[in-house]
Amino acid sequence: MRQGKYFRIPENPTDIEELWGEGKLLTAASLPAWLGPEHASSYRYVGTYIAALAAAERDSWLVEQEALEAAGFVFDPDRHRLRCVHLYIPAPSEDVWSIGIYSGRSAFELCLPERCA
């Protein structure tokens, strides 16, 4: 995981799982307005941050924010406190991918390459 100036930036699925484990469970009382109760278990609260406004810092903030948003994180501006944003992490993906390579004389006569005669 890369430590940015403002956030820890996940760089692989293990980093996402680590941040997910550190996140706080959402309850009916802590549910953000954009998330329905039926999806509460799909996100966790990561923290509240003060957005950078100074031009020199704003660029760094935006680069890190974009990296987190690309990973699926949600930035939710606080309606009552200026510059405050709440950060939520989505559940880690459980997609498993696999590819197998077979060979054979036709699509009906396939075998693993090391077992083909």
A tleap script that builds the chain and sets N, CA, C and O, in Angstrom:
source leaprc.protein.ff14SB
mol = sequence {
  NMET ARG GLN GLY LYS TYR PHE ARG ILE PRO
  GLU ASN PRO THR ASP ILE GLU GLU LEU TRP
  GLY GLU GLY LYS LEU LEU THR ALA ALA SER
  LEU PRO ALA TRP LEU GLY PRO GLU HIE ALA
  SER SER TYR ARG TYR VAL GLY THR TYR ILE
  ALA ALA LEU ALA ALA ALA GLU ARG ASP SER
  TRP LEU VAL GLU GLN GLU ALA LEU GLU ALA
  ALA GLY PHE VAL PHE ASP PRO ASP ARG HIE
  ARG LEU ARG CYS VAL HIE LEU TYR ILE PRO
  ALA PRO SER GLU ASP VAL TRP SER ILE GLY
  ILE TYR SER GLY ARG SER ALA PHE GLU LEU
  CYS LEU PRO GLU ARG CYS CALA
}
set mol.1.N position { 0.858 -1.164 0.000 }
set mol.1.CA position { 0.000 0.000 0.000 }
set mol.1.C position { 0.908 1.231 0.000 }
set mol.1.O position { 1.923 1.279 0.695 }
set mol.2.N position { 0.523 2.196 -0.777 }
set mol.2.CA position { 1.317 3.426 -0.885 }
set mol.2.C position { 0.722 4.476 0.048 }
set mol.2.O position { -0.491 4.683 0.067 }
set mol.3.N position { 1.575 5.132 0.815 }
set mol.3.CA position { 1.135 6.197 1.702 }
set mol.3.C position { 1.195 7.519 0.957 }
set mol.3.O position { 2.278 8.013 0.643 }
set mol.4.N position { 0.032 8.091 0.676 }
set mol.4.CA position { -0.025 9.401 0.049 }
set mol.4.C position { 0.080 10.481 1.101 }
set mol.4.O position { 0.266 10.192 2.284 }
set mol.5.N position { -0.038 11.717 0.676 }
set mol.5.CA position { 0.010 12.827 1.622 }
set mol.5.C position { -1.245 12.862 2.484 }
set mol.5.O position { -1.197 13.268 3.645 }
set mol.6.N position { -2.378 12.429 1.907 }
set mol.6.CA position { -3.663 12.501 2.604 }
set mol.6.C position { -4.262 11.136 2.920 }
set mol.6.O position { -4.921 10.973 3.947 }
set mol.7.N position { -4.043 10.161 2.056 }
set mol.7.CA position { -4.683 8.856 2.181 }
set mol.7.C position { -3.676 7.737 1.961 }
set mol.7.O position { -2.612 7.936 1.374 }
set mol.8.N position { -4.037 6.564 2.443 }
set mol.8.CA position { -3.309 5.357 2.067 }
set mol.8.C position { -3.960 4.857 0.781 }
set mol.8.O position { -5.176 4.674 0.720 }
set mol.9.N position { -3.144 4.640 -0.237 }
set mol.9.CA position { -3.648 4.268 -1.559 }
set mol.9.C position { -3.421 2.769 -1.767 }
set mol.9.O position { -2.278 2.313 -1.782 }
set mol.10.N position { -4.503 2.002 -1.927 }
set mol.10.CA position { -4.325 0.566 -2.164 }
set mol.10.C position { -3.750 0.320 -3.551 }
set mol.10.O position { -4.098 1.002 -4.515 }
set mol.11.N position { -2.861 -0.672 -3.633 }
set mol.11.CA position { -2.220 -0.984 -4.911 }
set mol.11.C position { -2.508 -2.401 -5.389 }
set mol.11.O position { -2.091 -2.781 -6.483 }
set mol.12.N position { -3.215 -3.184 -4.585 }
set mol.12.CA position { -3.549 -4.549 -4.983 }
set mol.12.C position { -4.733 -5.035 -4.147 }
set mol.12.O position { -5.126 -4.363 -3.194 }
set mol.13.N position { -5.304 -6.180 -4.483 }
set mol.13.CA position { -6.473 -6.681 -3.750 }
set mol.13.C position { -6.227 -6.884 -2.250 }
set mol.13.O position { -7.142 -6.706 -1.445 }
set mol.14.N position { -5.021 -7.247 -1.876 }
set mol.14.CA position { -4.717 -7.430 -0.460 }
set mol.14.C position { -4.833 -6.113 0.297 }
set mol.14.O position { -5.308 -6.087 1.433 }
set mol.15.N position { -4.402 -5.018 -0.327 }
set mol.15.CA position { -4.526 -3.696 0.293 }
set mol.15.C position { -5.995 -3.325 0.490 }
set mol.15.O position { -6.366 -2.768 1.522 }
set mol.16.N position { -6.827 -3.637 -0.503 }
set mol.16.CA position { -8.268 -3.356 -0.395 }
set mol.16.C position { -8.844 -4.145 0.783 }
set mol.16.O position { -9.620 -3.610 1.575 }
set mol.17.N position { -8.462 -5.414 0.893 }
set mol.17.CA position { -8.968 -6.244 1.990 }
set mol.17.C position { -8.523 -5.696 3.340 }
set mol.17.O position { -9.286 -5.731 4.305 }
set mol.18.N position { -7.297 -5.191 3.415 }
set mol.18.CA position { -6.797 -4.612 4.665 }
set mol.18.C position { -7.609 -3.372 5.050 }
set mol.18.O position { -8.023 -3.233 6.201 }
set mol.19.N position { -7.835 -2.481 4.097 }
set mol.19.CA position { -8.623 -1.281 4.380 }
set mol.19.C position { -10.067 -1.635 4.728 }
set mol.19.O position { -10.673 -1.009 5.597 }
set mol.20.N position { -10.610 -2.636 4.051 }
set mol.20.CA position { -11.974 -3.099 4.347 }
set mol.20.C position { -12.045 -3.590 5.801 }
set mol.20.O position { -12.989 -3.277 6.526 }
set mol.21.N position { -11.046 -4.353 6.208 }
set mol.21.CA position { -11.017 -4.871 7.575 }
set mol.21.C position { -10.913 -3.779 8.621 }
set mol.21.O position { -11.410 -3.936 9.736 }
set mol.22.N position { -10.275 -2.680 8.274 }
set mol.22.CA position { -10.122 -1.556 9.199 }
set mol.22.C position { -11.360 -0.653 9.212 }
set mol.22.O position { -11.564 0.105 10.160 }
set mol.23.N position { -12.184 -0.732 8.165 }
set mol.23.CA position { -13.361 0.128 8.064 }
set mol.23.C position { -14.411 -0.210 9.109 }
set mol.23.O position { -14.448 -1.323 9.634 }
set mol.24.N position { -15.261 0.759 9.403 }
set mol.24.CA position { -16.326 0.573 10.392 }
set mol.24.C position { -17.608 0.127 9.694 }
set mol.24.O position { -17.967 0.636 8.632 }
set mol.25.N position { -18.286 -0.834 10.314 }
set mol.25.CA position { -19.567 -1.304 9.797 }
set mol.25.C position { -20.574 -0.159 9.789 }
set mol.25.O position { -20.557 0.700 10.670 }
set mol.26.N position { -21.437 -0.157 8.803 }
set mol.26.CA position { -22.477 0.863 8.721 }
set mol.26.C position { -23.737 0.361 9.424 }
set mol.26.O position { -24.134 -0.794 9.270 }
set mol.27.N position { -24.342 1.237 10.185 }
set mol.27.CA position { -25.597 0.926 10.866 }
set mol.27.C position { -26.681 1.838 10.297 }
set mol.27.O position { -26.393 2.724 9.492 }
set mol.28.N position { -27.911 1.622 10.712 }
set mol.28.CA position { -29.003 2.482 10.256 }
set mol.28.C position { -28.719 3.937 10.610 }
set mol.28.O position { -29.075 4.836 9.849 }
set mol.29.N position { -28.089 4.178 11.744 }
set mol.29.CA position { -27.789 5.546 12.186 }
set mol.29.C position { -26.619 6.165 11.421 }
set mol.29.O position { -26.547 7.386 11.288 }
set mol.30.N position { -25.706 5.339 10.920 }
set mol.30.CA position { -24.522 5.883 10.245 }
set mol.30.C position { -24.577 5.744 8.727 }
set mol.30.O position { -23.589 6.009 8.042 }
set mol.31.N position { -25.706 5.339 8.210 }
set mol.31.CA position { -25.856 5.112 6.766 }
set mol.31.C position { -25.862 6.438 6.005 }
set mol.31.O position { -26.639 7.330 6.345 }
set mol.32.N position { -25.014 6.589 4.981 }
set mol.32.CA position { -25.043 7.824 4.192 }
set mol.32.C position { -26.324 7.891 3.357 }
set mol.32.O position { -26.939 6.862 3.076 }
set mol.33.N position { -26.716 9.087 2.967 }
set mol.33.CA position { -27.974 9.293 2.241 }
set mol.33.C position { -27.994 8.566 0.891 }
set mol.33.O position { -29.066 8.188 0.418 }
set mol.34.N position { -26.843 8.366 0.271 }
set mol.34.CA position { -26.782 7.754 -1.059 }
set mol.34.C position { -26.854 6.229 -1.018 }
set mol.34.O position { -26.908 5.586 -2.066 }
set mol.35.N position { -26.855 5.644 0.182 }
set mol.35.CA position { -26.822 4.190 0.300 }
set mol.35.C position { -28.051 3.672 1.029 }
set mol.35.O position { -28.331 4.068 2.160 }
set mol.36.N position { -28.780 2.782 0.367 }
set mol.36.CA position { -29.966 2.195 0.979 }
set mol.36.C position { -29.595 1.127 1.998 }
set mol.36.O position { -28.513 0.546 1.916 }
set mol.37.N position { -30.483 0.858 2.961 }
set mol.37.CA position { -30.198 -0.126 4.010 }
set mol.37.C position { -29.897 -1.520 3.461 }
set mol.37.O position { -29.142 -2.275 4.073 }
set mol.38.N position { -30.479 -1.863 2.321 }
set mol.38.CA position { -30.246 -3.191 1.749 }
set mol.38.C position { -28.814 -3.366 1.243 }
set mol.38.O position { -28.379 -4.491 0.999 }
set mol.39.N position { -28.074 -2.256 1.084 }
set mol.39.CA position { -26.697 -2.315 0.596 }
set mol.39.C position { -25.680 -1.927 1.671 }
set mol.39.O position { -24.498 -1.756 1.372 }
set mol.40.N position { -26.129 -1.789 2.909 }
set mol.40.CA position { -25.244 -1.339 3.993 }
set mol.40.C position { -24.058 -2.274 4.196 }
set mol.40.O position { -22.974 -1.821 4.564 }
set mol.41.N position { -24.243 -3.547 3.965 }
set mol.41.CA position { -23.141 -4.495 4.182 }
set mol.41.C position { -22.119 -4.459 3.039 }
set mol.41.O position { -21.081 -5.117 3.119 }
set mol.42.N position { -22.403 -3.701 1.987 }
set mol.42.CA position { -21.508 -3.624 0.833 }
set mol.42.C position { -20.471 -2.511 0.941 }
set mol.42.O position { -19.586 -2.403 0.093 }
set mol.43.N position { -20.575 -1.688 1.978 }
set mol.43.CA position { -19.636 -0.579 2.179 }
set mol.43.C position { -19.266 -0.481 3.650 }
set mol.43.O position { -20.005 -0.923 4.530 }
set mol.44.N position { -18.111 0.106 3.891 }
set mol.44.CA position { -17.683 0.425 5.247 }
set mol.44.C position { -17.140 1.841 5.273 }
set mol.44.O position { -16.626 2.347 4.276 }
set mol.45.N position { -17.265 2.465 6.427 }
set mol.45.CA position { -16.796 3.824 6.641 }
set mol.45.C position { -15.302 3.793 6.943 }
set mol.45.O position { -14.857 3.048 7.816 }
set mol.46.N position { -14.530 4.600 6.225 }
set mol.46.CA position { -13.081 4.633 6.401 }
set mol.46.C position { -12.646 5.815 7.258 }
set mol.46.O position { -11.707 5.690 8.044 }
set mol.47.N position { -13.313 6.961 7.122 }
set mol.47.CA position { -12.942 8.115 7.930 }
set mol.47.C position { -13.457 9.413 7.352 }
set mol.47.O position { -14.029 9.449 6.262 }
set mol.48.N position { -13.239 10.492 8.114 }
set mol.48.CA position { -13.607 11.836 7.689 }
set mol.48.C position { -12.322 12.622 7.486 }
set mol.48.O position { -11.399 12.552 8.298 }
set mol.49.N position { -12.277 13.369 6.397 }
set mol.49.CA position { -11.078 14.112 6.035 }
set mol.49.C position { -11.434 15.549 5.705 }
set mol.49.O position { -12.563 15.850 5.318 }
set mol.50.N position { -10.461 16.429 5.861 }
set mol.50.CA position { -10.612 17.832 5.493 }
set mol.50.C position { -9.996 18.017 4.114 }
set mol.50.O position { -8.798 17.803 3.930 }
set mol.51.N position { -10.807 18.409 3.156 }
set mol.51.CA position { -10.332 18.587 1.781 }
set mol.51.C position { -9.374 19.769 1.699 }
set mol.51.O position { -9.596 20.810 2.318 }
set mol.52.N position { -8.325 19.596 0.938 }
set mol.52.CA position { -7.341 20.658 0.745 }
set mol.52.C position { -7.907 21.726 -0.180 }
set mol.52.O position { -8.470 21.408 -1.228 }
set mol.53.N position { -7.761 22.979 0.201 }
set mol.53.CA position { -8.248 24.087 -0.624 }
set mol.53.C position { -7.122 24.906 -1.245 }
set mol.53.O position { -7.301 25.493 -2.313 }
set mol.54.N position { -5.984 24.952 -0.601 }
set mol.54.CA position { -4.872 25.731 -1.140 }
set mol.54.C position { -4.431 25.112 -2.464 }
set mol.54.O position { -4.340 23.891 -2.590 }
set mol.55.N position { -4.163 25.957 -3.437 }
set mol.55.CA position { -3.824 25.483 -4.784 }
set mol.55.C position { -2.655 24.504 -4.766 }
set mol.55.O position { -2.667 23.512 -5.494 }
set mol.56.N position { -1.656 24.773 -3.951 }
set mol.56.CA position { -0.468 23.912 -3.911 }
set mol.56.C position { -0.811 22.513 -3.407 }
set mol.56.O position { -0.190 21.537 -3.828 }
set mol.57.N position { -1.777 22.403 -2.525 }
set mol.57.CA position { -2.155 21.107 -1.962 }
set mol.57.C position { -3.304 20.456 -2.715 }
set mol.57.O position { -3.433 19.232 -2.720 }
set mol.58.N position { -4.124 21.257 -3.339 }
set mol.58.CA position { -5.329 20.742 -4.003 }
set mol.58.C position { -4.987 19.717 -5.086 }
set mol.58.O position { -5.692 18.719 -5.240 }
set mol.59.N position { -3.916 19.955 -5.832 }
set mol.59.CA position { -3.532 19.010 -6.883 }
set mol.59.C position { -3.187 17.638 -6.307 }
set mol.59.O position { -3.606 16.615 -6.847 }
set mol.60.N position { -2.425 17.615 -5.211 }
set mol.60.CA position { -2.083 16.346 -4.564 }
set mol.60.C position { -3.331 15.645 -4.060 }
set mol.60.O position { -3.488 14.435 -4.220 }
set mol.61.N position { -4.219 16.422 -3.446 }
set mol.61.CA position { -5.482 15.870 -2.928 }
set mol.61.C position { -6.274 15.230 -4.060 }
set mol.61.O position { -6.760 14.107 -3.925 }
set mol.62.N position { -6.403 15.941 -5.173 }
set mol.62.CA position { -7.211 15.431 -6.285 }
set mol.62.C position { -6.607 14.182 -6.913 }
set mol.62.O position { -7.339 13.275 -7.308 }
set mol.63.N position { -5.287 14.122 -7.010 }
set mol.63.CA position { -4.632 12.927 -7.557 }
set mol.63.C position { -4.933 11.718 -6.669 }
set mol.63.O position { -5.266 10.644 -7.170 }
set mol.64.N position { -4.814 11.893 -5.357 }
set mol.64.CA position { -5.087 10.792 -4.441 }
set mol.64.C position { -6.573 10.427 -4.443 }
set mol.64.O position { -6.931 9.250 -4.385 }
set mol.65.N position { -7.429 11.442 -4.510 }
set mol.65.CA position { -8.869 11.183 -4.560 }
set mol.65.C position { -9.214 10.375 -5.812 }
set mol.65.O position { -9.989 9.421 -5.738 }
set mol.66.N position { -8.653 10.744 -6.943 }
set mol.66.CA position { -8.922 10.018 -8.194 }
set mol.66.C position { -8.456 8.565 -8.107 }
set mol.66.O position { -9.121 7.665 -8.619 }
set mol.67.N position { -7.308 8.337 -7.456 }
set mol.67.CA position { -6.808 6.966 -7.309 }
set mol.67.C position { -7.767 6.131 -6.471 }
set mol.67.O position { -8.020 4.968 -6.787 }
set mol.68.N position { -8.298 6.714 -5.411 }
set mol.68.CA position { -9.245 5.984 -4.561 }
set mol.68.C position { -10.580 5.775 -5.272 }
set mol.68.O position { -11.176 4.703 -5.170 }
set mol.69.N position { -11.043 6.777 -5.982 }
set mol.69.CA position { -12.304 6.628 -6.717 }
set mol.69.C position { -12.170 5.561 -7.801 }
set mol.69.O position { -13.126 4.835 -8.074 }
set mol.70.N position { -10.997 5.459 -8.419 }
set mol.70.CA position { -10.775 4.422 -9.431 }
set mol.70.C position { -10.862 3.031 -8.808 }
set mol.70.O position { -11.206 2.064 -9.488 }
set mol.71.N position { -10.550 2.930 -7.519 }
set mol.71.CA position { -10.641 1.652 -6.803 }
set mol.71.C position { -12.045 1.421 -6.248 }
set mol.71.O position { -12.292 0.410 -5.591 }
set mol.72.N position { -12.969 2.356 -6.507 }
set mol.72.CA position { -14.351 2.186 -6.073 }
set mol.72.C position { -14.729 2.916 -4.796 }
set mol.72.O position { -15.886 2.864 -4.379 }
set mol.73.N position { -13.780 3.594 -4.167 }
set mol.73.CA position { -14.085 4.336 -2.944 }
set mol.73.C position { -15.062 5.463 -3.254 }
set mol.73.O position { -15.096 5.981 -4.370 }
set mol.74.N position { -15.851 5.834 -2.256 }
set mol.74.CA position { -16.841 6.900 -2.425 }
set mol.74.C position { -16.497 8.043 -1.469 }
set mol.74.O position { -16.358 7.841 -0.262 }
set mol.75.N position { -16.365 9.235 -2.027 }
set mol.75.CA position { -16.170 10.456 -1.243 }
set mol.75.C position { -17.535 11.123 -1.095 }
set mol.75.O position { -18.186 11.438 -2.092 }
set mol.76.N position { -17.961 11.336 0.129 }
set mol.76.CA position { -19.276 11.909 0.409 }
set mol.76.C position { -19.100 13.221 1.175 }
set mol.76.O position { -18.755 13.200 2.356 }
set mol.77.N position { -19.332 14.373 0.513 }
set mol.77.CA position { -19.182 15.657 1.209 }
set mol.77.C position { -20.156 15.772 2.385 }
set mol.77.O position { -21.323 15.394 2.274 }
set mol.78.N position { -19.672 16.289 3.495 }
set mol.78.CA position { -20.513 16.508 4.670 }
set mol.78.C position { -21.418 17.700 4.406 }
set mol.78.O position { -20.944 18.756 3.987 }
set mol.79.N position { -22.677 17.548 4.638 }
set mol.79.CA position { -23.648 18.626 4.361 }
set mol.79.C position { -23.587 19.754 5.382 }
set mol.79.O position { -24.068 20.857 5.122 }
set mol.80.N position { -23.004 19.486 6.532 }
set mol.80.CA position { -23.027 20.475 7.607 }
set mol.80.C position { -21.671 21.118 7.878 }
set mol.80.O position { -21.601 22.187 8.484 }
set mol.81.N position { -20.608 20.482 7.438 }
set mol.81.CA position { -19.265 21.012 7.690 }
set mol.81.C position { -18.549 21.221 6.361 }
set mol.81.O position { -18.324 20.267 5.617 }
set mol.82.N position { -18.196 22.451 6.066 }
set mol.82.CA position { -17.474 22.762 4.834 }
set mol.82.C position { -16.137 22.036 4.795 }
set mol.82.O position { -15.473 21.875 5.818 }
set mol.83.N position { -15.758 21.607 3.613 }
set mol.83.CA position { -14.490 20.946 3.338 }
set mol.83.C position { -14.383 19.545 3.919 }
set mol.83.O position { -13.414 18.851 3.611 }
set mol.84.N position { -15.320 19.090 4.738 }
set mol.84.CA position { -15.254 17.738 5.297 }
set mol.84.C position { -15.856 16.744 4.308 }
set mol.84.O position { -16.925 16.978 3.744 }
set mol.85.N position { -15.161 15.650 4.111 }
set mol.85.CA position { -15.688 14.568 3.282 }
set mol.85.C position { -15.558 13.263 4.059 }
set mol.85.O position { -14.600 13.057 4.804 }
set mol.86.N position { -16.531 12.395 3.871 }
set mol.86.CA position { -16.517 11.079 4.482 }
set mol.86.C position { -16.119 10.087 3.392 }
set mol.86.O position { -16.564 10.192 2.249 }
set mol.87.N position { -15.292 9.145 3.752 }
set mol.87.CA position { -14.778 8.179 2.789 }
set mol.87.C position { -15.323 6.791 3.119 }
set mol.87.O position { -15.288 6.345 4.266 }
set mol.88.N position { -15.831 6.118 2.075 }
set mol.88.CA position { -16.388 4.770 2.205 }
set mol.88.C position { -15.679 3.839 1.235 }
set mol.88.O position { -15.323 4.229 0.123 }
set mol.89.N position { -15.482 2.609 1.671 }
set mol.89.CA position { -14.838 1.599 0.837 }
set mol.89.C position { -15.865 0.528 0.475 }
set mol.89.O position { -16.637 0.086 1.327 }
set mol.90.N position { -15.869 0.113 -0.793 }
set mol.90.CA position { -16.771 -0.982 -1.172 }
set mol.90.C position { -16.176 -2.325 -0.741 }
set mol.90.O position { -14.969 -2.448 -0.533 }
set mol.91.N position { -17.033 -3.306 -0.615 }
set mol.91.CA position { -16.570 -4.653 -0.265 }
set mol.91.C position { -15.577 -5.141 -1.314 }
set mol.91.O position { -15.745 -4.871 -2.503 }
set mol.92.N position { -14.548 -5.856 -0.877 }
set mol.92.CA position { -13.586 -6.402 -1.847 }
set mol.92.C position { -14.289 -7.317 -2.836 }
set mol.92.O position { -15.237 -8.023 -2.490 }
set mol.93.N position { -13.818 -7.292 -4.042 }
set mol.93.CA position { -14.383 -8.132 -5.095 }
set mol.93.C position { -14.100 -9.592 -4.796 }
set mol.93.O position { -13.011 -9.949 -4.347 }
set mol.94.N position { -15.075 -10.413 -5.045 }
set mol.94.CA position { -14.892 -11.857 -4.849 }
set mol.94.C position { -14.786 -12.576 -6.186 }
set mol.94.O position { -14.879 -13.802 -6.247 }
set mol.95.N position { -14.592 -11.816 -7.248 }
set mol.95.CA position { -14.457 -12.431 -8.570 }
set mol.95.C position { -13.199 -13.286 -8.622 }
set mol.95.O position { -12.123 -12.858 -8.202 }
set mol.96.N position { -13.345 -14.462 -9.127 }
set mol.96.CA position { -12.217 -15.359 -9.322 }
set mol.96.C position { -12.160 -15.686 -10.802 }
set mol.96.O position { -13.153 -16.094 -11.404 }
set mol.97.N position { -10.995 -15.503 -11.372 }
set mol.97.CA position { -10.825 -15.759 -12.798 }
set mol.97.C position { -9.843 -16.900 -12.985 }
set mol.97.O position { -8.894 -17.065 -12.218 }
set mol.98.N position { -10.085 -17.654 -13.987 }
set mol.98.CA position { -9.198 -18.757 -14.316 }
set mol.98.C position { -9.243 -18.971 -15.819 }
set mol.98.O position { -10.255 -18.718 -16.472 }
set mol.99.N position { -8.143 -19.435 -16.344 }
set mol.99.CA position { -8.109 -19.750 -17.766 }
set mol.99.C position { -7.411 -21.099 -17.912 }
set mol.99.O position { -6.407 -21.375 -17.255 }
set mol.100.N position { -7.945 -21.896 -18.754 }
set mol.100.CA position { -7.340 -23.192 -19.030 }
set mol.100.C position { -6.977 -23.262 -20.493 }
set mol.100.O position { -7.683 -22.718 -21.342 }
set mol.101.N position { -5.886 -23.924 -20.789 }
set mol.101.CA position { -5.457 -24.055 -22.182 }
set mol.101.C position { -5.467 -25.535 -22.532 }
set mol.101.O position { -4.799 -26.353 -21.901 }
set mol.102.N position { -6.225 -25.841 -23.531 }
set mol.102.CA position { -6.340 -27.213 -23.999 }
set mol.102.C position { -5.887 -27.275 -25.445 }
set mol.102.O position { -5.856 -26.267 -26.151 }
set mol.103.N position { -5.541 -28.457 -25.861 }
set mol.103.CA position { -5.215 -28.648 -27.267 }
set mol.103.C position { -5.877 -29.938 -27.728 }
set mol.103.O position { -6.333 -30.738 -26.912 }
set mol.104.N position { -5.924 -30.127 -29.000 }
set mol.104.CA position { -6.537 -31.329 -29.558 }
set mol.104.C position { -6.741 -31.173 -31.053 }
set mol.104.O position { -6.522 -30.104 -31.621 }
set mol.105.N position { -7.163 -32.256 -31.675 }
set mol.105.CA position { -7.383 -32.237 -33.118 }
set mol.105.C position { -8.645 -31.479 -33.493 }
set mol.105.O position { -8.761 -30.986 -34.616 }
set mol.106.N position { -9.603 -31.378 -32.556 }
set mol.106.CA position { -10.836 -30.625 -32.822 }
set mol.106.C position { -11.414 -30.179 -31.483 }
set mol.106.O position { -10.909 -30.555 -30.425 }
set mol.107.N position { -12.472 -29.378 -31.538 }
set mol.107.CA position { -13.124 -28.913 -30.311 }
set mol.107.C position { -13.756 -30.066 -29.532 }
set mol.107.O position { -14.095 -29.905 -28.360 }
set mol.108.N position { -13.916 -31.213 -30.164 }
set mol.108.CA position { -14.532 -32.373 -29.522 }
set mol.108.C position { -13.492 -33.345 -28.974 }
set mol.108.O position { -13.848 -34.309 -28.297 }
set mol.109.N position { -12.232 -33.109 -29.251 }
set mol.109.CA position { -11.144 -33.986 -28.805 }
set mol.109.C position { -10.064 -33.146 -28.127 }
set mol.109.O position { -8.958 -33.004 -28.649 }
set mol.110.N position { -10.396 -32.587 -26.952 }
set mol.110.CA position { -9.478 -31.718 -26.239 }
set mol.110.C position { -8.816 -32.443 -25.088 }
set mol.110.O position { -9.392 -33.360 -24.503 }
set mol.111.N position { -7.602 -32.027 -24.768 }
set mol.111.CA position { -6.900 -32.537 -23.595 }
set mol.111.C position { -5.889 -31.479 -23.158 }
set mol.111.O position { -5.551 -30.570 -23.917 }
set mol.112.N position { -5.414 -31.614 -21.919 }
set mol.112.CA position { -4.375 -30.709 -21.437 }
set mol.112.C position { -3.108 -30.967 -22.254 }
set mol.112.O position { -2.822 -32.115 -22.594 }
set mol.113.N position { -2.347 -29.921 -22.573 }
set mol.113.CA position { -1.170 -30.100 -23.427 }
set mol.113.C position { -0.203 -31.166 -22.910 }
set mol.113.O position { 0.355 -31.921 -23.706 }
set mol.114.N position { 0.007 -31.241 -21.584 }
set mol.114.CA position { 0.962 -32.216 -21.064 }
set mol.114.C position { 0.433 -33.650 -21.083 }
set mol.114.O position { 1.189 -34.594 -20.856 }
set mol.115.N position { -0.886 -33.820 -21.359 }
set mol.115.CA position { -1.466 -35.153 -21.396 }
set mol.115.C position { -1.845 -35.606 -22.807 }
set mol.115.O position { -2.321 -36.727 -22.989 }
set mol.116.N position { -1.642 -34.764 -23.782 }
set mol.116.CA position { -1.973 -35.135 -25.155 }
set mol.116.C position { -0.905 -36.086 -25.709 }
set mol.116.O position { 0.293 -35.908 -25.487 }
set mol.117.N position { -1.371 -37.077 -26.421 }
set mol.117.CA position { -0.424 -38.053 -26.993 }
set mol.117.C position { -0.089 -37.690 -28.411 }
set mol.117.O position { 0.689 -38.389 -29.060 }
savepdb mol mol.pdb
quit
